[in-house]
């Protein structure tokens, strides 16, 4: 198992700058953000020029990772592959294919994305649509030696009423998406707030957990008794603000990381545990984000066998 980090939390830095810093701080791998451009959302960044990525780009990227003794664990493009706007959906699929091409050029085995959801339609219709959409994407990736991995984030902010916007949040849905040839980028933080014990989900799905993200979650005392599990309804100005929990870096929330890492080892996980930093306490500036990443490293490094 390697300890890595997702680069999206440092959108204004170049990949070279992130690689140098991460290596100096003891990280072993990078999950590289590969959006077409850095946007206004905290979880996206553009750290590889995947549009038109050529042989020279591949050589320079390999040399960068070799120079810093880092492993490139996955490319990350977490977008809504079932977007209701057909033109936007086509853009997302085209860029996803470019990310897959780039992963193949770099011999990177995984590309991370979301199932997503058309929020104008019920779940059953979305599942039917996904069964049409994903076989072609999975086949395209498979022909290039790449696997598509789906993060189990609820993406409640993508739904106008704060309901699940990514139909990959529960073990029931995992079993469905595995039938489409998809794999799992397992993240315990999302399971924690929807009431699923993350540790109990490792053993049954170990053969499909090929990459994992390390993000923690803090439940705010007493707030759920006011809002309920679905979160704020009356004055929800920020669609991502449920009002009763927030993301934290590992070691600052409810997740039992000792139990998580132990269970991953017990059930044969040999991939990368990649820190995904979305902690509002340790956010806002580059230095605070880096401090958060250092806290995460200090929490997780003692648990991972060197």
Sine and cosine of phi, psi and omega as CSV:
sin_phi,cos_phi,sin_psi,cos_psi,sin_omega,cos_omega
0.00,0.00,0.69,-0.73,0.05,-1.00
-0.93,-0.38,0.51,-0.86,0.08,-1.00
-0.99,-0.16,0.88,-0.47,-0.03,-1.00
-0.80,-0.60,-0.15,-0.99,0.04,-1.00
-0.52,-0.86,0.53,-0.85,0.11,-0.99
-1.00,0.10,0.77,-0.64,-0.14,-0.99
-0.98,0.22,-0.15,0.99,-0.13,-0.99
-0.87,0.49,-0.40,0.91,-0.05,-1.00
-0.96,0.28,-0.15,0.99,0.02,-1.00
-0.83,-0.56,0.90,0.44,-0.16,-0.99
-0.92,0.39,-0.39,0.92,-0.07,-1.00
-1.00,0.02,-0.14,0.99,0.05,-1.00
-1.00,-0.05,0.47,-0.88,0.09,-1.00
-0.98,0.21,0.29,-0.96,0.05,-1.00
-0.88,0.48,-0.59,0.80,0.03,-1.00
-0.89,0.45,-0.66,0.75,0.02,-1.00
-0.92,0.40,-0.66,0.75,0.00,-1.00
-0.92,0.40,-0.69,0.73,-0.02,-1.00
-0.87,0.50,-0.70,0.71,0.00,-1.00
-0.89,0.46,-0.72,0.69,-0.02,-1.00
-0.91,0.42,-0.73,0.68,-0.05,-1.00
-0.88,0.48,-0.68,0.74,0.01,-1.00
-0.89,0.45,-0.68,0.73,0.01,-1.00
-0.89,0.46,-0.52,0.85,-0.04,-1.00
-1.00,-0.01,0.06,1.00,0.11,-0.99
1.00,-0.09,0.11,0.99,0.10,-0.99
-0.96,0.28,0.50,-0.87,-0.08,-1.00
-0.94,-0.33,-0.27,0.96,-0.10,-0.99
-0.50,-0.86,0.40,-0.92,0.10,-0.99
-0.81,-0.59,0.73,-0.69,0.21,-0.98
-0.99,-0.14,0.94,-0.35,-0.26,-0.96
-1.00,-0.08,0.82,-0.57,0.03,-1.00
-0.93,0.37,0.74,-0.67,-0.11,-0.99
-0.71,-0.71,0.68,0.74,0.13,-0.99
-0.94,0.34,0.32,-0.95,-0.01,-1.00
-0.93,0.37,-0.41,0.91,0.03,-1.00
-0.35,-0.94,0.33,-0.95,0.06,-1.00
-0.99,0.16,0.85,-0.53,-0.06,-1.00
-0.95,-0.30,-0.36,-0.93,-0.08,-1.00
-1.00,-0.02,0.04,1.00,-0.03,-1.00
-0.99,-0.15,0.61,-0.79,-0.11,-0.99
-0.88,0.47,-0.43,0.90,-0.16,-0.99
-0.99,-0.14,0.25,0.97,-0.03,-1.00
-0.79,-0.61,0.55,-0.83,0.06,-1.00
-0.35,-0.94,0.30,-0.95,-0.02,-1.00
-0.87,-0.49,1.00,-0.04,-0.06,-1.00
-0.95,-0.30,0.00,1.00,0.13,-0.99
-0.64,-0.77,0.68,-0.73,0.00,-1.00
-0.99,0.14,0.96,0.28,-0.16,-0.99
-0.94,0.35,-0.41,0.91,0.07,-1.00
-0.96,0.28,0.93,-0.38,-0.03,-1.00
0.98,0.22,0.42,0.91,0.01,-1.00
-0.90,0.44,0.86,-0.50,-0.10,-1.00
-0.91,-0.41,-0.09,-1.00,-0.06,-1.00
-0.88,0.47,-0.62,0.78,0.01,-1.00
-0.91,0.41,-0.66,0.75,0.06,-1.00
-0.87,0.50,-0.68,0.73,-0.01,-1.00
-0.90,0.44,-0.69,0.73,0.00,-1.00
-0.90,0.44,-0.69,0.73,-0.01,-1.00
-0.91,0.41,-0.63,0.78,0.00,-1.00
-0.92,0.38,-0.70,0.72,0.05,-1.00
-0.87,0.50,-0.69,0.72,-0.02,-1.00
-0.89,0.45,-0.64,0.77,0.03,-1.00
-0.87,0.49,-0.73,0.69,-0.03,-1.00
-0.94,0.35,-0.60,0.80,0.05,-1.00
-0.91,0.41,-0.64,0.77,-0.02,-1.00
-0.88,0.47,-0.59,0.81,-0.04,-1.00
-0.98,-0.19,0.13,0.99,0.03,-1.00
0.80,0.59,0.74,0.68,0.00,-1.00
-0.92,-0.40,0.46,-0.89,0.08,-1.00
-0.98,-0.22,0.69,-0.73,0.08,-1.00
-1.00,-0.09,0.98,-0.21,-0.20,-0.98
-0.99,0.16,-0.57,0.82,-0.05,-1.00
-0.21,-0.98,0.35,-0.94,0.21,-0.98
-0.97,-0.22,0.59,-0.81,-0.14,-0.99
-0.87,-0.50,0.85,-0.52,0.11,-0.99
-0.59,-0.80,0.99,0.12,-0.11,-0.99
-1.00,-0.01,1.00,-0.06,-0.03,-1.00
-0.76,-0.65,0.14,-0.99,-0.10,-1.00
-1.00,0.03,0.99,-0.13,-0.03,-1.00
-0.97,0.26,-0.05,1.00,0.09,-1.00
-0.89,-0.46,0.47,0.88,-0.06,-1.00
-0.79,0.61,0.70,-0.71,-0.05,-1.00
-0.92,0.40,-0.44,0.90,0.05,-1.00
-0.99,0.16,0.91,-0.41,-0.11,-0.99
-0.89,0.45,-0.56,0.83,0.03,-1.00
-0.93,0.38,-0.69,0.73,0.04,-1.00
-0.91,0.42,-0.64,0.77,0.02,-1.00
-0.87,0.48,-0.67,0.74,0.01,-1.00
-0.88,0.47,-0.64,0.77,0.05,-1.00
-0.88,0.48,-0.70,0.71,-0.01,-1.00
-0.88,0.47,-0.71,0.70,-0.01,-1.00
-0.91,0.42,-0.62,0.78,0.02,-1.00
-0.90,0.44,-0.68,0.73,0.01,-1.00
-0.94,0.35,-0.61,0.79,0.04,-1.00
-0.86,0.51,-0.66,0.75,0.04,-1.00
-0.90,0.44,-0.60,0.80,0.05,-1.00
-0.91,0.42,-0.61,0.79,0.06,-1.00
-0.91,0.42,-0.66,0.75,0.05,-1.00
-0.87,0.48,-0.70,0.71,0.03,-1.00
-0.85,0.52,-0.67,0.74,-0.01,-1.00
-0.92,0.40,-0.68,0.74,0.05,-1.00
-0.86,0.52,-0.69,0.72,0.01,-1.00
-0.89,0.46,-0.64,0.77,0.00,-1.00
-0.90,0.43,-0.46,0.89,-0.03,-1.00
-0.98,-0.18,0.07,1.00,-0.06,-1.00
0.85,0.52,0.58,0.82,0.07,-1.00
-1.00,-0.01,0.81,-0.59,-0.15,-0.99
-0.98,0.20,-0.29,0.96,-0.16,-0.99
-0.75,-0.67,0.62,-0.78,0.19,-0.98
-0.83,-0.56,0.82,-0.57,-0.03,-1.00
-1.00,-0.08,0.68,-0.73,0.05,-1.00
-0.45,-0.89,-0.13,-0.99,0.07,-1.00
-0.90,-0.43,0.44,-0.90,0.25,-0.97
-0.92,0.40,-0.76,0.65,-0.01,-1.00
1.00,0.08,-0.28,-0.96,-0.01,-1.00
-0.18,-0.98,0.62,-0.78,0.25,-0.97
-1.00,0.06,0.97,-0.25,-0.14,-0.99
-0.96,0.29,-0.08,1.00,0.06,-1.00
-1.00,0.03,-0.08,1.00,-0.05,-1.00
-0.82,-0.58,0.43,-0.90,0.03,-1.00
-0.93,0.36,0.24,-0.97,-0.07,-1.00
-0.85,0.53,-0.71,0.71,-0.06,-1.00
-0.84,0.54,-0.66,0.75,0.03,-1.00
-0.92,0.39,-0.58,0.81,0.04,-1.00
-0.91,0.42,-0.66,0.75,0.02,-1.00
-0.89,0.46,-0.65,0.76,0.05,-1.00
-0.89,0.46,-0.67,0.74,0.00,-1.00
-0.91,0.41,-0.66,0.75,0.02,-1.00
-0.88,0.48,-0.57,0.82,0.01,-1.00
-0.93,0.37,-0.28,0.96,0.12,-0.99
-1.00,-0.02,-0.59,0.81,-0.13,-0.99
-0.98,0.20,-0.73,0.68,-0.23,-0.97
-0.98,0.22,-0.52,0.86,0.01,-1.00
-0.82,0.57,-0.64,0.77,0.03,-1.00
-0.92,0.39,-0.64,0.76,0.03,-1.00
-0.93,0.38,-0.67,0.75,0.03,-1.00
-0.90,0.44,-0.66,0.75,0.02,-1.00
-0.90,0.43,-0.68,0.74,0.02,-1.00
-0.86,0.51,-0.71,0.70,0.02,-1.00
-0.91,0.41,-0.71,0.71,-0.06,-1.00
-0.87,0.49,-0.59,0.81,0.03,-1.00
-0.90,0.44,-0.35,0.94,0.00,-1.00
-0.96,-0.26,0.16,0.99,0.04,-1.00
0.97,0.25,0.44,0.90,-0.05,-1.00
-0.87,-0.49,0.60,-0.80,0.10,-1.00
-0.95,-0.31,0.65,-0.76,0.12,-0.99
-1.00,0.07,0.80,-0.59,0.03,-1.00
-0.91,-0.42,0.68,-0.73,-0.08,-1.00
-0.93,-0.36,0.81,-0.58,0.10,-0.99
-0.98,0.17,0.63,-0.78,-0.06,-1.00
-1.00,0.06,0.55,0.83,0.06,-1.00
-0.94,0.33,0.65,-0.76,-0.01,-1.00
-0.95,0.32,-0.54,0.84,-0.01,-1.00
0.80,0.59,0.74,0.67,-0.02,-1.00
-0.90,0.44,-0.41,0.91,0.02,-1.00
-0.94,0.33,-0.22,0.98,0.06,-1.00
-0.99,0.12,-0.22,0.98,0.00,-1.00
-0.98,-0.20,0.69,-0.72,-0.07,-1.00
-0.88,0.48,-0.38,0.92,0.01,-1.00
-0.94,-0.33,0.18,0.98,0.05,-1.00
0.98,0.20,0.33,0.94,0.07,-1.00
-1.00,0.01,0.18,-0.98,-0.08,-1.00
-0.82,0.58,0.78,-0.62,0.04,-1.00
-0.95,-0.30,0.03,1.00,0.03,-1.00
-0.68,-0.73,0.93,-0.36,-0.12,-0.99
-0.99,0.12,0.91,0.40,0.01,-1.00
-0.45,-0.89,0.41,0.91,-0.19,-0.98
-1.00,-0.01,-0.22,0.97,-0.10,-0.99
-0.77,-0.64,0.39,-0.92,0.07,-1.00
-0.82,0.57,-0.57,0.82,0.06,-1.00
-0.85,0.53,-0.71,0.71,0.01,-1.00
-0.95,0.30,-0.51,0.86,0.07,-1.00
-0.86,0.51,-0.72,0.70,-0.02,-1.00
-0.87,0.50,-0.62,0.78,0.06,-1.00
-0.90,0.43,-0.74,0.68,-0.08,-1.00
-0.95,0.30,-0.45,0.89,0.08,-1.00
-0.88,0.47,-0.54,0.84,0.02,-1.00
-0.91,0.41,-0.28,0.96,0.03,-1.00
-1.00,-0.06,0.02,1.00,0.01,-1.00
1.00,-0.03,0.24,0.97,-0.01,-1.00
-1.00,-0.06,0.41,-0.91,0.04,-1.00
-0.88,-0.47,0.04,-1.00,-0.16,-0.99
-0.90,-0.44,0.77,-0.64,0.25,-0.97
-0.99,-0.16,1.00,-0.06,-0.24,-0.97
-0.98,0.21,0.78,-0.63,-0.01,-1.00
-0.74,-0.67,0.88,-0.47,-0.07,-1.00
-0.96,0.29,-0.35,0.94,-0.10,-0.99
-0.89,0.45,-0.67,0.75,-0.05,-1.00
-0.94,0.35,-0.60,0.80,0.05,-1.00
-0.89,0.45,-0.58,0.81,-0.08,-1.00
-0.87,0.49,-0.72,0.70,-0.08,-1.00
-0.98,0.18,-0.34,0.94,0.05,-1.00
-1.00,0.00,0.07,1.00,0.13,-0.99
1.00,-0.03,0.25,0.97,0.03,-1.00
-0.98,-0.19,0.74,-0.67,0.05,-1.00
-0.95,0.30,0.93,-0.37,-0.08,-1.00
-0.87,0.49,-0.63,0.78,-0.05,-1.00
-0.88,0.47,-0.59,0.81,-0.02,-1.00
-0.94,0.34,-0.22,0.97,0.00,-1.00
-1.00,-0.01,-0.10,1.00,-0.09,-1.00
-0.97,0.23,-0.79,0.61,-0.08,-1.00
-0.86,0.52,-0.73,0.68,-0.08,-1.00
-0.92,0.40,-0.39,0.92,-0.12,-0.99
-0.84,-0.54,0.36,0.93,-0.10,-0.99
-0.85,0.53,-0.55,0.83,-0.04,-1.00
-0.96,0.29,-0.22,0.98,0.01,-1.00
-0.94,-0.35,-0.13,0.99,0.08,-1.00
-1.00,0.05,0.99,-0.11,-0.07,-1.00
-0.97,-0.26,-0.19,0.98,0.02,-1.00
-0.48,-0.88,0.48,-0.88,-0.02,-1.00
-0.64,-0.77,0.53,-0.85,0.05,-1.00
-0.93,-0.37,0.61,-0.80,-0.01,-1.00
-0.95,-0.32,0.99,-0.14,0.09,-1.00
-0.71,-0.71,0.65,-0.76,-0.03,-1.00
-0.97,-0.24,0.16,-0.99,-0.03,-1.00
-0.57,-0.82,0.74,-0.67,0.01,-1.00
-0.95,-0.32,0.83,-0.56,0.08,-1.00
-1.00,0.01,0.83,-0.55,-0.07,-1.00
-0.98,0.19,0.81,-0.59,-0.14,-0.99
-0.83,0.56,0.80,-0.60,0.13,-0.99
0.98,0.19,-0.25,0.97,-0.14,-0.99
-0.93,0.36,-0.55,0.84,-0.01,-1.00
-0.91,0.42,-0.43,0.90,0.02,-1.00
-0.93,0.36,-0.31,0.95,0.07,-1.00
-1.00,-0.06,-0.69,0.72,-0.16,-0.99
-0.99,-0.16,-0.42,0.91,-0.13,-0.99
0.98,0.20,0.12,-0.99,-0.13,-0.99
-0.90,0.43,-0.44,0.90,-0.03,-1.00
-0.99,0.15,-0.20,0.98,0.09,-1.00
1.00,0.03,-0.15,-0.99,-0.06,-1.00
-0.81,0.58,0.60,-0.80,0.03,-1.00
-0.81,-0.59,-0.59,0.80,-0.15,-0.99
-0.99,0.15,-0.75,0.66,-0.02,-1.00
-0.81,-0.59,0.90,0.44,0.00,-1.00
-0.99,-0.13,0.98,0.18,-0.06,-1.00
-0.94,0.35,-0.55,0.84,0.07,-1.00
-0.97,-0.25,0.88,-0.47,-0.06,-1.00
-0.88,0.48,-0.33,0.94,-0.02,-1.00
-1.00,0.04,-0.15,0.99,-0.09,-1.00
-1.00,-0.05,0.99,-0.14,0.04,-1.00
-0.97,0.23,-0.41,0.91,0.03,-1.00
1.00,-0.04,-0.15,0.99,-0.06,-1.00
-0.78,-0.63,-0.01,1.00,0.11,-0.99
-0.46,-0.89,0.27,-0.96,0.07,-1.00
-0.48,-0.88,0.44,-0.90,0.04,-1.00
-0.96,0.29,0.53,-0.85,0.08,-1.00
-0.66,-0.75,0.29,-0.96,0.13,-0.99
-0.96,0.27,0.45,-0.89,0.00,-1.00
-0.79,0.62,0.74,-0.67,-0.02,-1.00
0.98,-0.18,-0.14,0.99,-0.02,-1.00
-0.89,-0.45,0.23,0.97,-0.02,-1.00
-0.68,-0.73,-0.49,-0.87,-0.14,-0.99
-1.00,-0.04,-0.28,0.96,-0.11,-0.99
-0.93,0.37,0.72,-0.70,0.05,-1.00
-1.00,0.04,1.00,-0.04,-0.11,-0.99
-0.94,0.35,-0.51,0.86,0.07,-1.00
-0.88,0.48,-0.71,0.70,0.01,-1.00
-0.92,0.38,-0.62,0.78,0.01,-1.00
-0.88,0.47,-0.80,0.60,-0.06,-1.00
-0.91,0.42,-0.63,0.78,0.02,-1.00
-0.87,0.49,-0.70,0.71,0.00,-1.00
-0.92,0.39,-0.62,0.79,0.06,-1.00
-0.87,0.49,-0.71,0.71,0.05,-1.00
-0.89,0.45,-0.72,0.70,-0.06,-1.00
-0.85,0.53,-0.56,0.83,-0.09,-1.00
-0.97,-0.26,0.39,0.92,0.25,-0.97
1.00,0.07,0.26,0.96,0.00,-1.00
-0.94,0.35,0.82,-0.58,0.01,-1.00
-0.83,-0.56,0.26,0.96,-0.04,-1.00
-1.00,0.02,-0.44,-0.90,-0.03,-1.00
-0.97,-0.25,0.73,-0.69,0.17,-0.99
-0.99,-0.13,0.95,-0.31,-0.23,-0.97
-0.95,-0.31,0.89,-0.47,0.00,-1.00
-0.92,0.38,0.83,-0.56,0.10,-0.99
-0.94,-0.34,0.94,-0.34,-0.12,-0.99
-1.00,-0.06,0.93,-0.36,0.13,-0.99
-0.71,-0.70,0.51,0.86,-0.10,-1.00
-0.99,0.17,0.89,-0.46,-0.01,-1.00
-0.93,0.36,-0.42,0.91,0.03,-1.00
-0.93,0.36,-0.68,0.73,-0.01,-1.00
-0.96,-0.28,0.79,0.61,0.02,-1.00
-0.68,-0.73,-0.05,-1.00,0.07,-1.00
0.98,-0.18,-0.59,0.81,0.05,-1.00
-0.69,-0.72,0.35,-0.94,0.02,-1.00
-0.85,0.53,-0.69,0.72,-0.05,-1.00
-0.91,0.41,-0.64,0.77,0.01,-1.00
-0.93,0.36,-0.62,0.79,0.07,-1.00
-0.88,0.48,-0.71,0.71,0.01,-1.00
-0.89,0.46,-0.62,0.78,0.07,-1.00
-0.88,0.47,-0.67,0.74,0.06,-1.00
-0.86,0.51,-0.66,0.75,0.04,-1.00
-0.91,0.41,-0.56,0.83,0.06,-1.00
-0.94,0.35,-0.62,0.78,0.08,-1.00
-0.88,0.48,-0.70,0.71,0.02,-1.00
-0.87,0.48,-0.68,0.73,0.01,-1.00
-0.88,0.47,-0.70,0.71,0.00,-1.00
-0.90,0.44,-0.52,0.86,0.02,-1.00
-0.95,0.30,-0.69,0.72,-0.19,-0.98
-1.00,-0.07,-0.49,0.87,-0.10,-1.00
-0.85,0.53,-0.67,0.74,0.00,-1.00
-0.91,0.42,-0.30,0.95,-0.07,-1.00
-1.00,0.00,-0.24,0.97,-0.10,-0.99
-0.97,-0.24,0.79,-0.61,-0.06,-1.00
-0.92,0.38,0.79,-0.62,-0.03,-1.00
-0.95,0.30,0.00,0.00,0.00,0.00
